[in-house]
Amino acid sequence: MTLILDPTDERVPVRRHLTPRPEHLRGVIGLLDISKPRGNVFLDRLEALFHERLPEVEVRRYRKPTFTKPAPEDLRRKILEECGYVIEALAD
Amino acid sequence: MVLPAFTLDAADGSRAFPTGRPALLCFVKEDCPTCGLSMPLIEEAHRAFGNEVDVLIVGQDAEGNAVLVERHGLTAPILDDSALHVSFAYDLDTVPTVILADPTGEERTRFVGFGRDDWRHLVSSLAETSGLRAPAVDWDAYPESRPGCGSKSVEPGIAERLEAEASGSPLRARRIEIATQDDEFEFMFDQGLTDGLPVVPPTPERVLRMLRGTRRDAQEVVATVPPNMAPATIEKIAINAVMAGCLPEYLPVVIAAIEAVCTDTFNAHGIMATTMGAAPVLVVNGPIRHRIGMNMGLGVLGQGNRANATIGRALMLVLRNVGGAKPGGTERSTFGSPMKYTMAFAEWEERSPWSPLHVERGFRAEQSVLTAFGMTGAPHLIVDQTSRSARALGGSIGVGLESAAHPKAHRYGDVLLVVGPEHLDTLTHDGYATKEHLRARVQEVTARPFADVVSDDEVGGGASADSLTSMTAEQRARLVPKFDTPANIHIVVAGADAGKWSAFFAGWTTGAGGTIPTSRVIEE
């Protein structure tokens, strides 16, 4: 038998489940632009569709300072406090 | 000094120390001639004083103990310390080691090897303590002295095992048992712990040996490793350094690499995640290069040198195993890069009259410093075998560098240029006394009118053509150099003496929104 030492961080990843899908959208939807080129084009279109189909829902826009790094803690907290849902647009 | 208590098995059951009576502990091993020489005296002591004094022989291997009993007709109890835990706890270097202890286990006398006078004094002292008659010993038959042999507990490999098993061990990582019928190398592949090449199994003994490469505490947290933001202790780094094939003396360089890379400025998260296939490129400066035998000459960017190959690999294994950066997970590179296995080298400072990289970055020449760059692509070669002037060669290097990322990508971020020695000689013999001369020439020769570096129908890839519409003719003609500033051109000298080539690494997205080259002093 060989004994080795664990080279990993030894943490058991948290198992996350999808939040149950709501029957109806209400409240605030956040649209997060990660600041890759043309992400805003996609989000503009989504925002227009929300206004058209779900006028009772409020849409708020957010933007990461750079796509190369995870969203700053403050931005994540702001979205969490202000929104019931968030849609993140990725790239190009 | 109170001696460590212990319980060991003997032929007639287990024996504990202290015994509540005076005790004579005799540590021996069968294949030691000096132990053999001492055995008749040990047996005599047991026979003469055994009613008052516990004579305990502590033998270092079970089979050898049986041989000793047979060979010397021993009636004194011989205790089995084949696990060597007691020998280790007593910090033995040599056998025989003979220790006289009082009933509470306090040490009274100790000697190592064989000394005729030591034994004479011991026998008289035992006679005095016990009130029993000393045995008749023909002392003249014994030599005056004989050196002992090495204790089994300090044999290579065994010492590390014992240290790893001892309660004061610095190791805290989870221990994983690989079953005897499993191939340990295949096991590590199966567990996803490798970069695709075999790794050295990180046994506790090897990790302890690796930890001798630093004075820092094994449980010190050096960095938080992205993408999982996991803490990297010195121990975890040492484990991955063992796997990468490092020697202990490389460990301080690996630690400095982790410290440099796991910073907000370097942004290892982005480097590992980008589809551009960026990788950390490590440059080492200062005296440690020589001490650990890093390659800075022939084949500097290639294979064959253990320090270069394994330091970069250890960093990547930490990012993979501790940080969780795995291809297909948060590692999203389109093509990957061979640099993602390993990329570390040293600057050949002595070959060059120019200031070395670390001095340019504000460190002292005698400091050992690691600088991490976030670079894409494998080294690109700039071929110029004909230029004999600094201006022409500097021009070649400039237009060569213009291809970094895309020839139209001007005002670009960082580049790491490796100037080969033959090119260096052409440049320095013709007036380029500092790296600044070469930087200025690169910026000069690559300066193009803005209108020439925008995307068009023939060649895309540059700045957006939309910006031209609002520009005056003068603005369109404004010259734009390849690099945002001369300081973005990072220059080192390395490579073989023969070959009119230079090489470069193109930077990944530069600046606060990407990566910033980051240096750390290497602890020595």
Interface residues (C-beta under 8 A of the other chain):
Chain A: M1 T2 L3 I4 L5 D6 P7 T8 D9 E10 R11 P65 T66 T68 K69 P70
Chain B: L171 A173 R174 R175 I176 E177 I178 A179 T180 E184 M188 L193 P201 P202 T203 P204 V207 V225 N228 A230 P231 E235 K236 I239 N240 M243 D264 N267 H269 G270 A273 T274 L317 N321 V322 G323 G324 T509 A512 G513 G514 T515
